[in-house]
Structures are given as structure tokens and as C-alpha cells.
Amino acid sequence: MINADKSHLWKSDVSASVDLYNDWFMKFAPKTYRDKRAEVTRDVETGLRKTGDLEHITPAVLQTNPAILKMLRMSTCPPLARDRLVGLAYADKNVVRCMEQGACPPRIAAADLRRNLERITATLIKLLDHDIFPWLAAKKKATTKERTRASSIIADRMCGAQSDPIIRNAQEARQLKLISEYLTAKGYVQKNHPSSKPITEMPAGSFGLRMGVVGIQIDRSAKDD
């Protein structure tokens, strides 16, 4: 609160911070997004192969490769949000959530899991976007070019739904790097400080990142004695 009433002291800092972010965004955010899209495209292509280019979307395939569910949600017309898939398939929300994290829920009965997977696969198959996967309607095998094109489209859908987190994570990495470089140039040394110890016990000339700090809540409704 020291400078809360002295905006003339910090407005220039705010402007400098905004300019720094804008400059970074224009130069690096597009590359960050493209790199992530390329990575996701490879994952999608792997998912297509595991489902026989979507010809074999079965409970068994989903149970063995649960993480591909996220890709399959983006392969429908229209693309399905997680909760929309849960509602349309009358599926257990926890089953869908766990699968997208890479594993089927361990404590669900086998019959219940099978029933959920059957409902999910039936919904996905019914809503597949055949404009993106022309080989399905033509009842022929996908060509390498068709598979690559489809993978790129689905990856773009997936990254579009996650564009803010992708940029936000890159921005956080940028901020931490700038802070570390600034403090190191000033002679500070980065050290891990135990969370069990007060921050005031940090060694002089050291700094830490992502450290939890205990705050004190002030009851402003209380009147001074």
C-alpha cells in the first residue's frame, strides 16, 4: 500500500511492462503456438493409427489408449467439449476426466467401465466429421496425405481450445527467465528455501522462484481502539 496513492510513480512501469509483453507476444507467441501445434499433430496422427484411422473406435481400443479420447472429441462435427460428451453419451464424468489424464479410473467395476466405453464410442462414431476424414465415407484406406491433413486440422482444433494456456505457460517461463537473469546479473544466487522456514531466513544475496509466502489477513471492518 506504500505507493497505492502515488500512481505517477508506477504508471511508467506498467507501460514498460505492457510494451515488453507485447513485443514478446508478436515475436515469440506465434512460434510457441506453431511448435505446440506440430507436437499435437504428431500425437493426433499416432491416435489415428491406434484406431485404424478411426475405423476401429472400440471400447477395447479406448481402454488400452485412454488419452486419445481428447483427440476423438475434436474429431466430431461439431467438436465436443468434455461435458457435452458426458451428457450426450450418458457417461460418468469421472471416467471421461480420468481417461483424458491418461488412465481409466482404477476403482470402477469392469462392467460399469465397459458400459461407459460403449456409450462413449457409439457417440463418437455417430458424430465423426466425415469432411475431415474422407476415407470413411469412401470406405477405403486413408492415404498418408489424407492422414497428415486430418491430423493437422484436429491438432489446430485442440490447440485452439487451449491457446490461452499455451501462451500463458510460455509467458510464465519468459517472466521467470527475465527475473532470474536480472537478479543473477545483480549478484544474487538462486537457492531453494524450505517452505517450513520463514522467508526472512533466506540467506542474504539469494532468491527463489515459485515460493509460497504466508500472508496476513487484515480485518478492515474492525475499528481502532
mmCIF file of the C-alpha atoms, coordinates in Angstrom:
data_MODEL
# 
_entry.id   MODEL 
# 
loop_
_atom_site.group_PDB 
_atom_site.id 
_atom_site.type_symbol 
_atom_site.label_atom_id 
_atom_site.label_alt_id 
_atom_site.label_comp_id 
_atom_site.label_asym_id 
_atom_site.label_entity_id 
_atom_site.label_seq_id 
_atom_site.pdbx_PDB_ins_code 
_atom_site.Cartn_x 
_atom_site.Cartn_y 
_atom_site.Cartn_z 
_atom_site.occupancy 
_atom_site.B_iso_or_equiv 
_atom_site.pdbx_formal_charge 
_atom_site.auth_seq_id 
_atom_site.auth_comp_id 
_atom_site.auth_asym_id 
_atom_site.auth_atom_id 
_atom_site.pdbx_PDB_model_num 
ATOM 1   C CA . MET A 1 1   ? 0.000   0.000   0.000   1.00 0.00 ? 1   MET A CA 1 
ATOM 2   C CA . ILE A 1 2   ? 3.053   2.294   0.198   1.00 0.00 ? 2   ILE A CA 1 
ATOM 3   C CA . ASN A 1 3   ? 2.668   3.643   -3.342  1.00 0.00 ? 3   ASN A CA 1 
ATOM 4   C CA . ALA A 1 4   ? -1.042  2.942   -3.853  1.00 0.00 ? 4   ALA A CA 1 
ATOM 5   C CA . ASP A 1 5   ? -1.834  6.648   -3.814  1.00 0.00 ? 5   ASP A CA 1 
ATOM 6   C CA . LYS A 1 6   ? 1.172   7.658   -5.945  1.00 0.00 ? 6   LYS A CA 1 
ATOM 7   C CA . SER A 1 7   ? 0.189   6.453   -9.403  1.00 0.00 ? 7   SER A CA 1 
ATOM 8   C CA . HIS A 1 8   ? 2.715   8.762   -11.036 1.00 0.00 ? 8   HIS A CA 1 
ATOM 9   C CA . LEU A 1 9   ? 5.448   6.526   -9.568  1.00 0.00 ? 9   LEU A CA 1 
ATOM 10  C CA . TRP A 1 10  ? 4.294   3.281   -11.155 1.00 0.00 ? 10  TRP A CA 1 
ATOM 11  C CA . LYS A 1 11  ? 2.412   4.182   -14.340 1.00 0.00 ? 11  LYS A CA 1 
ATOM 12  C CA . SER A 1 12  ? 5.622   4.248   -16.357 1.00 0.00 ? 12  SER A CA 1 
ATOM 13  C CA . ASP A 1 13  ? 6.500   0.785   -15.019 1.00 0.00 ? 13  ASP A CA 1 
ATOM 14  C CA . VAL A 1 14  ? 3.104   -0.533  -16.095 1.00 0.00 ? 14  VAL A CA 1 
ATOM 15  C CA . SER A 1 15  ? 3.574   0.899   -19.573 1.00 0.00 ? 15  SER A CA 1 
ATOM 16  C CA . ALA A 1 16  ? 7.055   -0.613  -19.824 1.00 0.00 ? 16  ALA A CA 1 
ATOM 17  C CA . SER A 1 17  ? 5.696   -3.992  -18.721 1.00 0.00 ? 17  SER A CA 1 
ATOM 18  C CA . VAL A 1 18  ? 2.903   -3.887  -21.310 1.00 0.00 ? 18  VAL A CA 1 
ATOM 19  C CA . ASP A 1 19  ? 5.360   -2.923  -24.054 1.00 0.00 ? 19  ASP A CA 1 
ATOM 20  C CA . LEU A 1 20  ? 7.685   -5.755  -23.038 1.00 0.00 ? 20  LEU A CA 1 
ATOM 21  C CA . TYR A 1 21  ? 4.861   -8.294  -23.150 1.00 0.00 ? 21  TYR A CA 1 
ATOM 22  C CA . ASN A 1 22  ? 3.509   -7.018  -26.481 1.00 0.00 ? 22  ASN A CA 1 
ATOM 23  C CA . ASP A 1 23  ? 6.959   -7.194  -28.039 1.00 0.00 ? 23  ASP A CA 1 
ATOM 24  C CA . TRP A 1 24  ? 7.421   -10.768 -26.793 1.00 0.00 ? 24  TRP A CA 1 
ATOM 25  C CA . PHE A 1 25  ? 3.956   -11.812 -27.968 1.00 0.00 ? 25  PHE A CA 1 
ATOM 26  C CA . MET A 1 26  ? 4.455   -10.526 -31.502 1.00 0.00 ? 26  MET A CA 1 
ATOM 27  C CA . LYS A 1 27  ? 7.884   -12.149 -31.837 1.00 0.00 ? 27  LYS A CA 1 
ATOM 28  C CA . PHE A 1 28  ? 7.527   -15.450 -29.994 1.00 0.00 ? 28  PHE A CA 1 
ATOM 29  C CA . ALA A 1 29  ? 3.875   -16.343 -29.315 1.00 0.00 ? 29  ALA A CA 1 
ATOM 30  C CA . PRO A 1 30  ? 3.192   -17.419 -32.917 1.00 0.00 ? 30  PRO A CA 1 
ATOM 31  C CA . LYS A 1 31  ? 6.252   -19.712 -32.847 1.00 0.00 ? 31  LYS A CA 1 
ATOM 32  C CA . THR A 1 32  ? 5.213   -21.097 -29.460 1.00 0.00 ? 32  THR A CA 1 
ATOM 33  C CA . TYR A 1 33  ? 1.774   -21.893 -30.839 1.00 0.00 ? 33  TYR A CA 1 
ATOM 34  C CA . ARG A 1 34  ? 3.158   -23.417 -34.047 1.00 0.00 ? 34  ARG A CA 1 
ATOM 35  C CA . ASP A 1 35  ? 5.616   -25.590 -32.125 1.00 0.00 ? 35  ASP A CA 1 
ATOM 36  C CA . LYS A 1 36  ? 2.835   -26.840 -29.868 1.00 0.00 ? 36  LYS A CA 1 
ATOM 37  C CA . ARG A 1 37  ? 0.589   -27.499 -32.859 1.00 0.00 ? 37  ARG A CA 1 
ATOM 38  C CA . ALA A 1 38  ? 3.346   -29.535 -34.524 1.00 0.00 ? 38  ALA A CA 1 
ATOM 39  C CA . GLU A 1 39  ? 3.737   -31.586 -31.353 1.00 0.00 ? 39  GLU A CA 1 
ATOM 40  C CA . VAL A 1 40  ? -0.015  -32.163 -31.054 1.00 0.00 ? 40  VAL A CA 1 
ATOM 41  C CA . THR A 1 41  ? -0.230  -33.054 -34.763 1.00 0.00 ? 41  THR A CA 1 
ATOM 42  C CA . ARG A 1 42  ? 2.188   -35.921 -34.171 1.00 0.00 ? 42  ARG A CA 1 
ATOM 43  C CA . ASP A 1 43  ? 0.106   -37.085 -31.211 1.00 0.00 ? 43  ASP A CA 1 
ATOM 44  C CA . VAL A 1 44  ? -3.083  -36.957 -33.300 1.00 0.00 ? 44  VAL A CA 1 
ATOM 45  C CA . GLU A 1 45  ? -1.502  -38.973 -36.078 1.00 0.00 ? 45  GLU A CA 1 
ATOM 46  C CA . THR A 1 46  ? -0.487  -41.572 -33.503 1.00 0.00 ? 46  THR A CA 1 
ATOM 47  C CA . GLY A 1 47  ? -4.075  -41.626 -32.235 1.00 0.00 ? 47  GLY A CA 1 
ATOM 48  C CA . LEU A 1 48  ? -5.390  -42.141 -35.763 1.00 0.00 ? 48  LEU A CA 1 
ATOM 49  C CA . ARG A 1 49  ? -3.121  -45.102 -36.269 1.00 0.00 ? 49  ARG A CA 1 
ATOM 50  C CA . LYS A 1 50  ? -4.175  -46.651 -32.965 1.00 0.00 ? 50  LYS A CA 1 
ATOM 51  C CA . THR A 1 51  ? -7.814  -46.508 -34.078 1.00 0.00 ? 51  THR A CA 1 
ATOM 52  C CA . GLY A 1 52  ? -7.090  -47.802 -37.572 1.00 0.00 ? 52  GLY A CA 1 
ATOM 53  C CA . ASP A 1 53  ? -7.672  -44.301 -38.944 1.00 0.00 ? 53  ASP A CA 1 
ATOM 54  C CA . LEU A 1 54  ? -10.929 -44.119 -36.938 1.00 0.00 ? 54  LEU A CA 1 
ATOM 55  C CA . GLU A 1 55  ? -12.282 -47.334 -38.430 1.00 0.00 ? 55  GLU A CA 1 
ATOM 56  C CA . HIS A 1 56  ? -11.850 -49.156 -35.131 1.00 0.00 ? 56  HIS A CA 1 
ATOM 57  C CA . ILE A 1 57  ? -13.070 -46.857 -32.356 1.00 0.00 ? 57  ILE A CA 1 
ATOM 58  C CA . THR A 1 58  ? -13.919 -49.587 -29.884 1.00 0.00 ? 58  THR A CA 1 
ATOM 59  C CA . PRO A 1 59  ? -14.171 -49.911 -26.093 1.00 0.00 ? 59  PRO A CA 1 
ATOM 60  C CA . ALA A 1 60  ? -11.066 -52.105 -26.144 1.00 0.00 ? 60  ALA A CA 1 
ATOM 61  C CA . VAL A 1 61  ? -9.016  -49.525 -28.056 1.00 0.00 ? 61  VAL A CA 1 
ATOM 62  C CA . LEU A 1 62  ? -10.151 -46.726 -25.727 1.00 0.00 ? 62  LEU A CA 1 
ATOM 63  C CA . GLN A 1 63  ? -9.418  -48.785 -22.637 1.00 0.00 ? 63  GLN A CA 1 
ATOM 64  C CA . THR A 1 64  ? -5.901  -49.508 -23.901 1.00 0.00 ? 64  THR A CA 1 
ATOM 65  C CA . ASN A 1 65  ? -5.284  -45.933 -25.091 1.00 0.00 ? 65  ASN A CA 1 
ATOM 66  C CA . PRO A 1 66  ? -7.495  -43.709 -22.899 1.00 0.00 ? 66  PRO A CA 1 
ATOM 67  C CA . ALA A 1 67  ? -5.579  -40.494 -23.618 1.00 0.00 ? 67  ALA A CA 1 
ATOM 68  C CA . ILE A 1 68  ? -6.740  -40.470 -27.261 1.00 0.00 ? 68  ILE A CA 1 
ATOM 69  C CA . LEU A 1 69  ? -10.235 -39.547 -26.074 1.00 0.00 ? 69  LEU A CA 1 
ATOM 70  C CA . LYS A 1 70  ? -9.360  -35.844 -26.151 1.00 0.00 ? 70  LYS A CA 1 
ATOM 71  C CA . MET A 1 71  ? -8.332  -36.167 -29.791 1.00 0.00 ? 71  MET A CA 1 
ATOM 72  C CA . LEU A 1 72  ? -11.509 -38.082 -30.615 1.00 0.00 ? 72  LEU A CA 1 
ATOM 73  C CA . ARG A 1 73  ? -13.669 -35.339 -29.066 1.00 0.00 ? 73  ARG A CA 1 
ATOM 74  C CA . MET A 1 74  ? -12.137 -32.911 -31.544 1.00 0.00 ? 74  MET A CA 1 
ATOM 75  C CA . SER A 1 75  ? -12.779 -35.314 -34.437 1.00 0.00 ? 75  SER A CA 1 
ATOM 76  C CA . THR A 1 76  ? -16.550 -34.877 -34.352 1.00 0.00 ? 76  THR A CA 1 
ATOM 77  C CA . CYS A 1 77  ? -18.894 -32.413 -36.015 1.00 0.00 ? 77  CYS A CA 1 
ATOM 78  C CA . PRO A 1 78  ? -19.209 -30.217 -34.101 1.00 0.00 ? 78  PRO A CA 1 
ATOM 79  C CA . PRO A 1 79  ? -16.169 -30.731 -31.823 1.00 0.00 ? 79  PRO A CA 1 
ATOM 80  C CA . LEU A 1 80  ? -17.334 -31.790 -28.374 1.00 0.00 ? 80  LEU A CA 1 
ATOM 81  C CA . ALA A 1 81  ? -16.446 -30.197 -25.067 1.00 0.00 ? 81  ALA A CA 1 
ATOM 82  C CA . ARG A 1 82  ? -15.801 -32.740 -22.337 1.00 0.00 ? 82  ARG A CA 1 
ATOM 83  C CA . ASP A 1 83  ? -19.072 -32.062 -20.515 1.00 0.00 ? 83  ASP A CA 1 
ATOM 84  C CA . ARG A 1 84  ? -21.003 -32.222 -23.793 1.00 0.00 ? 84  ARG A CA 1 
ATOM 85  C CA . LEU A 1 85  ? -19.621 -35.689 -24.479 1.00 0.00 ? 85  LEU A CA 1 
ATOM 86  C CA . VAL A 1 86  ? -20.535 -36.763 -20.961 1.00 0.00 ? 86  VAL A CA 1 
ATOM 87  C CA . GLY A 1 87  ? -24.093 -35.538 -21.470 1.00 0.00 ? 87  GLY A CA 1 
ATOM 88  C CA . LEU A 1 88  ? -24.623 -36.988 -24.939 1.00 0.00 ? 88  LEU A CA 1 
ATOM 89  C CA . ALA A 1 89  ? -23.160 -40.375 -24.032 1.00 0.00 ? 89  ALA A CA 1 
ATOM 90  C CA . TYR A 1 90  ? -24.771 -40.510 -20.595 1.00 0.00 ? 90  TYR A CA 1 
ATOM 91  C CA . ALA A 1 91  ? -21.282 -41.307 -19.351 1.00 0.00 ? 91  ALA A CA 1 
ATOM 92  C CA . ASP A 1 92  ? -19.673 -40.996 -15.951 1.00 0.00 ? 92  ASP A CA 1 
ATOM 93  C CA . LYS A 1 93  ? -17.854 -37.653 -15.813 1.00 0.00 ? 93  LYS A CA 1 
ATOM 94  C CA . ASN A 1 94  ? -15.055 -39.147 -13.712 1.00 0.00 ? 94  ASN A CA 1 
ATOM 95  C CA . VAL A 1 95  ? -14.434 -41.828 -16.332 1.00 0.00 ? 95  VAL A CA 1 
ATOM 96  C CA . VAL A 1 96  ? -14.014 -39.214 -19.072 1.00 0.00 ? 96  VAL A CA 1 
ATOM 97  C CA . ARG A 1 97  ? -11.829 -36.982 -16.884 1.00 0.00 ? 97  ARG A CA 1 
ATOM 98  C CA . CYS A 1 98  ? -9.519  -39.845 -15.873 1.00 0.00 ? 98  CYS A CA 1 
ATOM 99  C CA . MET A 1 99  ? -9.197  -41.091 -19.438 1.00 0.00 ? 99  MET A CA 1 
ATOM 100 C CA . GLU A 1 100 ? -8.100  -37.697 -20.691 1.00 0.00 ? 100 GLU A CA 1 
ATOM 101 C CA . GLN A 1 101 ? -5.454  -37.696 -17.990 1.00 0.00 ? 101 GLN A CA 1 
ATOM 102 C CA . GLY A 1 102 ? -4.138  -40.947 -19.441 1.00 0.00 ? 102 GLY A CA 1 
ATOM 103 C CA . ALA A 1 103 ? -5.772  -43.760 -17.462 1.00 0.00 ? 103 ALA A CA 1 
ATOM 104 C CA . CYS A 1 104 ? -9.120  -45.384 -16.828 1.00 0.00 ? 104 CYS A CA 1 
ATOM 105 C CA . PRO A 1 105 ? -10.383 -44.949 -13.247 1.00 0.00 ? 105 PRO A CA 1 
ATOM 106 C CA . PRO A 1 106 ? -8.931  -47.803 -11.153 1.00 0.00 ? 106 PRO A CA 1 
ATOM 107 C CA . ARG A 1 107 ? -11.838 -48.241 -8.747  1.00 0.00 ? 107 ARG A CA 1 
ATOM 108 C CA . ILE A 1 108 ? -14.683 -48.656 -11.202 1.00 0.00 ? 108 ILE A CA 1 
ATOM 109 C CA . ALA A 1 109 ? -16.306 -52.044 -11.740 1.00 0.00 ? 109 ALA A CA 1 
ATOM 110 C CA . ALA A 1 110 ? -15.344 -53.699 -15.019 1.00 0.00 ? 110 ALA A CA 1 
ATOM 111 C CA . ALA A 1 111 ? -18.979 -53.874 -16.161 1.00 0.00 ? 111 ALA A CA 1 
ATOM 112 C CA . ASP A 1 112 ? -19.507 -50.155 -15.443 1.00 0.00 ? 112 ASP A CA 1 
ATOM 113 C CA . LEU A 1 113 ? -16.335 -49.195 -17.290 1.00 0.00 ? 113 LEU A CA 1 
ATOM 114 C CA . ARG A 1 114 ? -17.357 -51.317 -20.259 1.00 0.00 ? 114 ARG A CA 1 
ATOM 115 C CA . ARG A 1 115 ? -20.802 -49.724 -20.331 1.00 0.00 ? 115 ARG A CA 1 
ATOM 116 C CA . ASN A 1 116 ? -19.298 -46.222 -20.255 1.00 0.00 ? 116 ASN A CA 1 
ATOM 117 C CA . LEU A 1 117 ? -16.829 -47.029 -23.018 1.00 0.00 ? 117 LEU A CA 1 
ATOM 118 C CA . GLU A 1 118 ? -19.575 -48.471 -25.207 1.00 0.00 ? 118 GLU A CA 1 
ATOM 119 C CA . ARG A 1 119 ? -21.675 -45.334 -24.819 1.00 0.00 ? 119 ARG A CA 1 
ATOM 120 C CA . ILE A 1 120 ? -18.717 -43.051 -25.473 1.00 0.00 ? 120 ILE A CA 1 
ATOM 121 C CA . THR A 1 121 ? -17.569 -44.906 -28.589 1.00 0.00 ? 121 THR A CA 1 
ATOM 122 C CA . ALA A 1 122 ? -21.107 -45.058 -30.001 1.00 0.00 ? 122 ALA A CA 1 
ATOM 123 C CA . THR A 1 123 ? -21.489 -41.288 -29.576 1.00 0.00 ? 123 THR A CA 1 
ATOM 124 C CA . LEU A 1 124 ? -18.113 -40.526 -31.149 1.00 0.00 ? 124 LEU A CA 1 
ATOM 125 C CA . ILE A 1 125 ? -18.713 -42.791 -34.147 1.00 0.00 ? 125 ILE A CA 1 
ATOM 126 C CA . LYS A 1 126 ? -22.105 -41.235 -34.790 1.00 0.00 ? 126 LYS A CA 1 
ATOM 127 C CA . LEU A 1 127 ? -20.679 -37.698 -34.785 1.00 0.00 ? 127 LEU A CA 1 
ATOM 128 C CA . LEU A 1 128 ? -17.375 -38.190 -36.657 1.00 0.00 ? 128 LEU A CA 1 
ATOM 129 C CA . ASP A 1 129 ? -16.632 -35.326 -39.043 1.00 0.00 ? 129 ASP A CA 1 
ATOM 130 C CA . HIS A 1 130 ? -16.528 -37.151 -42.400 1.00 0.00 ? 130 HIS A CA 1 
ATOM 131 C CA . ASP A 1 131 ? -15.477 -33.967 -44.211 1.00 0.00 ? 131 ASP A CA 1 
ATOM 132 C CA . ILE A 1 132 ? -12.140 -34.216 -42.415 1.00 0.00 ? 132 ILE A CA 1 
ATOM 133 C CA . PHE A 1 133 ? -11.862 -37.984 -42.828 1.00 0.00 ? 133 PHE A CA 1 
ATOM 134 C CA . PRO A 1 134 ? -12.990 -38.597 -46.443 1.00 0.00 ? 134 PRO A CA 1 
ATOM 135 C CA . TRP A 1 135 ? -11.746 -42.166 -46.464 1.00 0.00 ? 135 TRP A CA 1 
ATOM 136 C CA . LEU A 1 136 ? -14.512 -43.169 -44.048 1.00 0.00 ? 136 LEU A CA 1 
ATOM 137 C CA . ALA A 1 137 ? -17.339 -42.293 -46.434 1.00 0.00 ? 137 ALA A CA 1 
ATOM 138 C CA . ALA A 1 138 ? -15.396 -43.708 -49.377 1.00 0.00 ? 138 ALA A CA 1 
ATOM 139 C CA . LYS A 1 139 ? -14.816 -46.917 -47.414 1.00 0.00 ? 139 LYS A CA 1 
ATOM 140 C CA . LYS A 1 140 ? -11.153 -47.046 -48.347 1.00 0.00 ? 140 LYS A CA 1 
ATOM 141 C CA . LYS A 1 141 ? -7.846  -46.835 -46.569 1.00 0.00 ? 141 LYS A CA 1 
ATOM 142 C CA . ALA A 1 142 ? -6.527  -43.399 -45.687 1.00 0.00 ? 142 ALA A CA 1 
ATOM 143 C CA . THR A 1 143 ? -3.594  -42.146 -47.704 1.00 0.00 ? 143 THR A CA 1 
ATOM 144 C CA . THR A 1 144 ? -0.583  -40.629 -45.984 1.00 0.00 ? 144 THR A CA 1 
ATOM 145 C CA . LYS A 1 145 ? -1.567  -37.205 -47.329 1.00 0.00 ? 145 LYS A CA 1 
ATOM 146 C CA . GLU A 1 146 ? -5.144  -37.539 -46.062 1.00 0.00 ? 146 GLU A CA 1 
ATOM 147 C CA . ARG A 1 147 ? -3.969  -38.662 -42.638 1.00 0.00 ? 147 ARG A CA 1 
ATOM 148 C CA . THR A 1 148 ? -1.457  -35.807 -42.366 1.00 0.00 ? 148 THR A CA 1 
ATOM 149 C CA . ARG A 1 149 ? -4.048  -33.239 -43.415 1.00 0.00 ? 149 ARG A CA 1 
ATOM 150 C CA . ALA A 1 150 ? -6.641  -34.579 -40.978 1.00 0.00 ? 150 ALA A CA 1 
ATOM 151 C CA . SER A 1 151 ? -4.090  -34.661 -38.155 1.00 0.00 ? 151 SER A CA 1 
ATOM 152 C CA . SER A 1 152 ? -3.232  -31.019 -38.776 1.00 0.00 ? 152 SER A CA 1 
ATOM 153 C CA . ILE A 1 153 ? -6.887  -29.967 -38.674 1.00 0.00 ? 153 ILE A CA 1 
ATOM 154 C CA . ILE A 1 154 ? -7.610  -31.842 -35.451 1.00 0.00 ? 154 ILE A CA 1 
ATOM 155 C CA . ALA A 1 155 ? -4.412  -30.526 -33.853 1.00 0.00 ? 155 ALA A CA 1 
ATOM 156 C CA . ASP A 1 156 ? -5.464  -26.996 -34.774 1.00 0.00 ? 156 ASP A CA 1 
ATOM 157 C CA . ARG A 1 157 ? -8.826  -27.581 -33.096 1.00 0.00 ? 157 ARG A CA 1 
ATOM 158 C CA . MET A 1 158 ? -7.118  -28.919 -29.973 1.00 0.00 ? 158 MET A CA 1 
ATOM 159 C CA . CYS A 1 159 ? -4.643  -26.057 -29.772 1.00 0.00 ? 159 CYS A CA 1 
ATOM 160 C CA . GLY A 1 160 ? -7.379  -23.526 -30.479 1.00 0.00 ? 160 GLY A CA 1 
ATOM 161 C CA . ALA A 1 161 ? -9.265  -24.779 -27.440 1.00 0.00 ? 161 ALA A CA 1 
ATOM 162 C CA . GLN A 1 162 ? -6.060  -24.494 -25.380 1.00 0.00 ? 162 GLN A CA 1 
ATOM 163 C CA . SER A 1 163 ? -4.467  -21.421 -26.946 1.00 0.00 ? 163 SER A CA 1 
ATOM 164 C CA . ASP A 1 164 ? -4.681  -19.276 -23.807 1.00 0.00 ? 164 ASP A CA 1 
ATOM 165 C CA . PRO A 1 165 ? -2.982  -21.871 -21.542 1.00 0.00 ? 165 PRO A CA 1 
ATOM 166 C CA . ILE A 1 166 ? -0.301  -22.485 -24.187 1.00 0.00 ? 166 ILE A CA 1 
ATOM 167 C CA . ILE A 1 167 ? 0.571   -18.791 -24.395 1.00 0.00 ? 167 ILE A CA 1 
ATOM 168 C CA . ARG A 1 168 ? 0.177   -18.312 -20.635 1.00 0.00 ? 168 ARG A CA 1 
ATOM 169 C CA . ASN A 1 169 ? 2.655   -21.109 -19.861 1.00 0.00 ? 169 ASN A CA 1 
ATOM 170 C CA . ALA A 1 170 ? 5.159   -19.683 -22.321 1.00 0.00 ? 170 ALA A CA 1 
ATOM 171 C CA . GLN A 1 171 ? 4.672   -16.238 -20.810 1.00 0.00 ? 171 GLN A CA 1 
ATOM 172 C CA . GLU A 1 172 ? 5.308   -17.581 -17.312 1.00 0.00 ? 172 GLU A CA 1 
ATOM 173 C CA . ALA A 1 173 ? 8.531   -19.228 -18.479 1.00 0.00 ? 173 ALA A CA 1 
ATOM 174 C CA . ARG A 1 174 ? 9.568   -15.919 -20.053 1.00 0.00 ? 174 ARG A CA 1 
ATOM 175 C CA . GLN A 1 175 ? 8.863   -13.983 -16.852 1.00 0.00 ? 175 GLN A CA 1 
ATOM 176 C CA . LEU A 1 176 ? 10.816  -16.399 -14.663 1.00 0.00 ? 176 LEU A CA 1 
ATOM 177 C CA . LYS A 1 177 ? 13.738  -16.306 -17.086 1.00 0.00 ? 177 LYS A CA 1 
ATOM 178 C CA . LEU A 1 178 ? 13.803  -12.496 -17.103 1.00 0.00 ? 178 LEU A CA 1 
ATOM 179 C CA . ILE A 1 179 ? 13.641  -12.308 -13.308 1.00 0.00 ? 179 ILE A CA 1 
ATOM 180 C CA . SER A 1 180 ? 16.391  -14.915 -12.890 1.00 0.00 ? 180 SER A CA 1 
ATOM 181 C CA . GLU A 1 181 ? 18.682  -13.211 -15.392 1.00 0.00 ? 181 GLU A CA 1 
ATOM 182 C CA . TYR A 1 182 ? 18.121  -9.793  -13.792 1.00 0.00 ? 182 TYR A CA 1 
ATOM 183 C CA . LEU A 1 183 ? 18.847  -10.991 -10.258 1.00 0.00 ? 183 LEU A CA 1 
ATOM 184 C CA . THR A 1 184 ? 21.820  -13.129 -11.311 1.00 0.00 ? 184 THR A CA 1 
ATOM 185 C CA . ALA A 1 185 ? 23.348  -10.133 -13.079 1.00 0.00 ? 185 ALA A CA 1 
ATOM 186 C CA . LYS A 1 186 ? 22.984  -8.233  -9.794  1.00 0.00 ? 186 LYS A CA 1 
ATOM 187 C CA . GLY A 1 187 ? 24.999  -10.916 -7.997  1.00 0.00 ? 187 GLY A CA 1 
ATOM 188 C CA . TYR A 1 188 ? 22.133  -12.876 -6.434  1.00 0.00 ? 188 TYR A CA 1 
ATOM 189 C CA . VAL A 1 189 ? 22.239  -16.662 -6.278  1.00 0.00 ? 189 VAL A CA 1 
ATOM 190 C CA . GLN A 1 190 ? 19.169  -18.852 -6.736  1.00 0.00 ? 190 GLN A CA 1 
ATOM 191 C CA . LYS A 1 191 ? 18.624  -21.220 -3.829  1.00 0.00 ? 191 LYS A CA 1 
ATOM 192 C CA . ASN A 1 192 ? 15.782  -23.445 -2.755  1.00 0.00 ? 192 ASN A CA 1 
ATOM 193 C CA . HIS A 1 193 ? 14.377  -22.267 0.552   1.00 0.00 ? 193 HIS A CA 1 
ATOM 194 C CA . PRO A 1 194 ? 12.460  -24.781 2.719   1.00 0.00 ? 194 PRO A CA 1 
ATOM 195 C CA . SER A 1 195 ? 8.772   -23.891 2.867   1.00 0.00 ? 195 SER A CA 1 
ATOM 196 C CA . SER A 1 196 ? 8.817   -24.772 6.566   1.00 0.00 ? 196 SER A CA 1 
ATOM 197 C CA . LYS A 1 197 ? 11.110  -21.824 7.301   1.00 0.00 ? 197 LYS A CA 1 
ATOM 198 C CA . PRO A 1 198 ? 10.146  -18.127 7.278   1.00 0.00 ? 198 PRO A CA 1 
ATOM 199 C CA . ILE A 1 199 ? 11.135  -16.242 4.150   1.00 0.00 ? 199 ILE A CA 1 
ATOM 200 C CA . THR A 1 200 ? 13.053  -13.828 6.372   1.00 0.00 ? 200 THR A CA 1 
ATOM 201 C CA . GLU A 1 201 ? 15.570  -16.626 6.991   1.00 0.00 ? 201 GLU A CA 1 
ATOM 202 C CA . MET A 1 202 ? 16.663  -16.745 3.370   1.00 0.00 ? 202 MET A CA 1 
ATOM 203 C CA . PRO A 1 203 ? 20.425  -16.214 3.059   1.00 0.00 ? 203 PRO A CA 1 
ATOM 204 C CA . ALA A 1 204 ? 21.428  -12.692 2.090   1.00 0.00 ? 204 ALA A CA 1 
ATOM 205 C CA . GLY A 1 205 ? 22.043  -12.345 -1.628  1.00 0.00 ? 205 GLY A CA 1 
ATOM 206 C CA . SER A 1 206 ? 19.814  -15.265 -2.599  1.00 0.00 ? 206 SER A CA 1 
ATOM 207 C CA . PHE A 1 207 ? 16.489  -15.566 -4.391  1.00 0.00 ? 207 PHE A CA 1 
ATOM 208 C CA . GLY A 1 208 ? 13.918  -18.242 -5.100  1.00 0.00 ? 208 GLY A CA 1 
ATOM 209 C CA . LEU A 1 209 ? 11.122  -18.819 -7.613  1.00 0.00 ? 209 LEU A CA 1 
ATOM 210 C CA . ARG A 1 210 ? 7.608   -20.160 -7.086  1.00 0.00 ? 210 ARG A CA 1 
ATOM 211 C CA . MET A 1 211 ? 7.903   -19.794 -3.333  1.00 0.00 ? 211 MET A CA 1 
ATOM 212 C CA . GLY A 1 212 ? 4.864   -19.837 -1.109  1.00 0.00 ? 212 GLY A CA 1 
ATOM 213 C CA . VAL A 1 213 ? 4.647   -16.846 1.211   1.00 0.00 ? 213 VAL A CA 1 
ATOM 214 C CA . VAL A 1 214 ? 2.434   -16.756 4.270   1.00 0.00 ? 214 VAL A CA 1 
ATOM 215 C CA . GLY A 1 215 ? 0.205   -13.684 4.223   1.00 0.00 ? 215 GLY A CA 1 
ATOM 216 C CA . ILE A 1 216 ? -1.645  -11.901 6.976   1.00 0.00 ? 216 ILE A CA 1 
ATOM 217 C CA . GLN A 1 217 ? -5.297  -11.025 6.518   1.00 0.00 ? 217 GLN A CA 1 
ATOM 218 C CA . ILE A 1 218 ? -6.275  -7.672  7.976   1.00 0.00 ? 218 ILE A CA 1 
ATOM 219 C CA . ASP A 1 219 ? -9.807  -7.207  9.228   1.00 0.00 ? 219 ASP A CA 1 
ATOM 220 C CA . ARG A 1 220 ? -10.594 -3.732  7.924   1.00 0.00 ? 220 ARG A CA 1 
ATOM 221 C CA . SER A 1 221 ? -14.051 -3.816  9.440   1.00 0.00 ? 221 SER A CA 1 
ATOM 222 C CA . ALA A 1 222 ? -12.619 -3.695  12.953  1.00 0.00 ? 222 ALA A CA 1 
ATOM 223 C CA . LYS A 1 223 ? -12.411 -0.259  14.481  1.00 0.00 ? 223 LYS A CA 1 
ATOM 224 C CA . ASP A 1 224 ? -9.259  1.064   16.069  1.00 0.00 ? 224 ASP A CA 1 
ATOM 225 C CA . ASP A 1 225 ? -9.298  1.169   19.858  1.00 0.00 ? 225 ASP A CA 1 
# 
